[in-house]
Amino acid sequence: MTDRIRAIESAIRTKFANNWTSVRKAFLDVDQDYDGFINAEDIAKFYGANVDFKDIQTMLKNRDSKR
């Protein structure tokens, strides 16, 4: 994984830890389209415009348990 993607993961972890005390609540808040999955679009909306969308897609692909 590239340093850029590691930095995104770290920033997302920090933001999650600072904003929610429950994984369930975080999931429900980030799942913007309420489809039961958190996808790259959901994370991009949550994270903001300061990140490359392709990096988010790569990060999710690398972390997806169903790949």
N, C-alpha and C positions, 0 to 999 in steps of 0.2 A: 504494500500500500504506500502511496506517496505521502509526503509530509503534509501536503495540502489537505488530503482526505483525513489524515489523523487529526489535524487541527480542527476540521469541521466536526468530527466525532467528539472531540474534547469540548468544544464550544457548546454543542448540543447537549452533552451530558451535564455540563455546568448549568446551562439554562433550565434544563428539566429539574435538576436538583434544587435550584433557587425558586422555581415557580410552583412546584407540586410536591406534596408529601405522599401521594398515592400514584402508583403506576397506572391504575385504572382511570383515575381522573385525568392524568396526563394524556393517556391514549384517547379518551373521549374528547378532550379539548383539541388535540392535534388532528384527529380524523375528521377533517373539514367536510367531507362529502358523506359521512356517516355510512360508509360501505363496509365497515368492520376491518379495514386494512389501513395501514399508514403507508402511503406511497410517496414518491419523490415530490409530487405536487404539494401534498400536505406538508411535508417538511420544508419545502421552499417557502410556502406561505408563512409557516411558523418561524422560520429562521430569518426571513427577510431577504432583501435584494443584495445583500453583501456576499453572496456565495454563488459559485458557478453551478448551474442546474445539472450539468453532466457529472460534476464531482459528487453531487448528492445521489444521482443514479448509480454511479460506480460504488459508492459507499454501501448503498442498500443491496446491490448485487453481491458484494463481497460478504455481507452479513446475513443474507437471506438463508434461512434454515431449509427452505424447500427447493433450493437450486439443484 
